Amino acid sequence: MTPTPTGRVERRGENFALILSRTFDAPIEEVWASVTESDRLARWIGTWEGNPADGVVDWTMTAEGVTTPEPMRIRECTPPHSLKVTAESPMGHWPMEIELKEVEGGTTLTFTHTDVHREWLGSIGAGWEYYLDRLVAAETGGDVAAIDFERDYFPSMGDHFSAPED
């Protein structure tokens, strides 16, 4: 079964932002730990090493089979509500934001990837749907390994993330 894409695209200057949300039946502190603690991140996307107080950590996207760490700059960290980072990779700089809000006994996570070029919207949008669904599976006891990017996310979700008309 192919999941339904939930994210949206907004124009921001010359580029675009991808905005996706997930709601968890968990306290905000638990969701915060899932997106900031290396051992919990490892269950669904990757790991980090270093001292966050230095403003940069070494990020390894293990879900992609990557073994070489890349710098992840921490622009802002306000536990347990807001994390703004920029991943630095050979593909460029990827500014991302996570906002958490407590809602009726649970927590809503809003993920925003800013400064996305038009030609990358489909694959990056589908990618974040995939990773956030892996996060949900990791947090709810689901089978993270059963979530298949190529079968269920891309290219099938690509058109959903097309850019708004100019």
C-alpha positions in Angstrom: 0.0 0.0 0.0 1.4 3.4 -1.0 1.1 6.0 1.7 -0.6 9.3 0.9 1.7 12.3 0.9 0.9 14.9 3.5 3.5 17.6 2.9 3.1 20.9 1.2 5.2 23.3 -0.8 5.5 27.1 -0.2 7.4 29.6 -2.3 10.0 31.4 -0.2 11.9 33.9 -2.2 13.5 32.3 -5.3 13.2 28.8 -3.9 10.7 26.8 -1.9 10.1 25.2 1.5 8.8 21.7 2.1 6.5 21.5 5.2 5.4 18.2 6.7 3.8 17.3 10.0 3.2 14.2 12.1 1.3 13.8 15.3 2.4 11.5 18.1 0.5 10.1 21.0 3.5 10.9 23.2 4.7 13.7 25.5 6.8 16.4 23.9 9.9 15.3 25.7 9.7 11.8 24.1 9.3 13.2 20.6 12.2 15.7 21.3 14.4 12.8 22.3 13.5 10.9 19.1 14.8 13.8 17.0 17.8 14.9 19.0 19.4 11.9 20.8 21.8 10.0 18.6 20.7 6.5 19.7 17.1 7.3 19.0 17.8 8.9 15.7 19.7 5.8 14.7 16.5 3.8 14.7 15.1 5.8 11.8 17.6 8.1 10.0 21.1 8.4 11.3 23.5 9.3 14.1 25.6 12.2 15.3 28.8 12.5 17.2 30.4 15.5 18.8 29.5 18.3 21.2 26.3 20.1 20.3 27.4 23.0 22.5 30.1 23.7 19.8 27.4 24.5 17.3 28.3 21.6 14.9 28.2 17.8 15.1 29.3 15.1 12.7 26.1 13.7 11.1 26.0 10.3 9.4 22.8 9.4 7.5 23.0 5.7 8.3 19.5 5.0 6.8 21.1 5.6 3.4 24.1 3.3 4.2 26.4 6.3 4.4 29.4 5.8 6.6 31.2 9.2 6.1 30.0 11.9 8.5 29.2 15.4 7.3 28.9 18.6 9.3 25.5 19.4 10.8 25.4 23.0 12.0 23.1 23.8 14.9 21.6 27.2 14.2 19.1 27.2 17.1 18.1 24.7 19.8 15.3 25.4 22.3 14.4 22.1 24.0 11.9 20.6 23.7 10.3 22.9 21.2 12.6 24.0 18.3 15.6 22.7 16.5 17.1 24.5 13.5 20.0 22.9 11.7 21.9 23.0 8.4 23.3 19.8 6.9 26.4 20.4 4.8 26.9 17.9 2.1 28.4 17.6 -1.4 24.8 18.2 -2.6 24.8 21.6 -0.9 23.5 23.2 2.3 20.2 21.9 3.6 18.5 24.2 6.1 15.9 22.3 8.2 13.7 23.1 11.1 11.7 21.0 13.6 9.0 22.5 15.7 7.2 20.6 18.4 3.9 21.5 20.0 1.9 19.7 22.7 -1.6 19.1 21.4 -4.4 17.4 23.5 -2.1 15.0 25.3 0.1 14.3 22.3 2.8 16.2 20.3 2.7 17.6 16.8 6.0 17.7 14.9 6.3 20.1 12.0 9.4 19.6 9.8 10.4 22.3 7.4 13.2 22.0 4.8 13.8 25.5 3.4 15.7 26.8 0.3 14.8 23.8 -1.9 15.3 24.4 -5.6 12.3 23.7 -7.9 13.9 20.7 -9.6 14.5 18.9 -6.3 11.0 19.3 -4.8 9.6 15.9 -5.8 12.5 13.7 -4.6 13.2 15.7 -1.4 9.5 15.9 -0.5 9.1 12.2 -1.0 12.2 11.6 0.9 11.0 13.5 4.0 7.6 11.7 3.8 9.7 8.5 3.9 11.9 9.5 6.8 9.0 10.9 8.9 7.1 7.7 8.4 10.2 5.8 9.6 10.2 8.0 12.7 6.5 7.2 13.3 7.3 3.5 12.9 10.2 3.7 15.3 8.2 5.5 17.9 5.1 3.3 17.7 6.9 -0.1 17.5 6.3 -0.5 13.8 8.7 -2.2 11.3 11.0 0.6 10.1 12.7 -1.8 7.7 9.4 -2.5 5.9 9.1 1.1 4.8 10.4 1.1 1.2 11.4 4.4 -0.5 11.6 3.2 -4.1 8.4 1.1 -3.9 6.2 3.5 -2.0 7.6 7.0 -2.0 9.5 7.9 -5.1 8.7 8.5 -7.9 5.0 7.9 -7.0 4.9 11.0 -4.6 7.0 13.3 -6.7 4.1 15.1 -8.5 2.5 15.9 -5.1 5.4 18.2 -4.4 5.4 20.1 -7.6 6.1 23.8 -7.3 3.3 26.4 -7.1 2.9 28.3 -10.3 4.8 31.6 -10.5 
